[in-house]
Amino acid sequence: MVKATAGVLVTGDVALIEFIRWLNESQLPAERFIINGSLDDTHLFIKESKVEFVQKKVDEWQQSLRFEPSAREHQ
């Protein structure tokens, strides 16, 4: 019997893919979203039903990496 899962191909740099792998591993086994491991260092498949969750977490992670100088630093 064939089992199919709807998925989305994610492409990114190594840091992004590693973050998504870490995020996947931090989930309970039933909640993990990477389909059959990864393709290579810059590509992987994730379950279609988890795309919004992953995008939200990636956005939060990227926001946490942003440096915004304070008003004092401009003076």
Phi, psi and omega in degrees: 000136180270136177243126181241144177231130177291131182219169181233134177279125178252130177240134179194177176286172185301319181298316179296313181297321177295321177298316180295321176299316179298315179301316178300314181292337180280352179273157171299150182310321180289343183259358181293149192235351177283131181266120175052053178067221180227163181278312177199195184291345184234008181219144170202163176255137174235155179298136181302325182291347183250007183301313181297318178300311181296316180299318179298315181293322177294316178300316179298317180297314180296321178297322180292341180269350182285139175253124176238114181299144178283167180298328181295327182288341180277347184273000000 
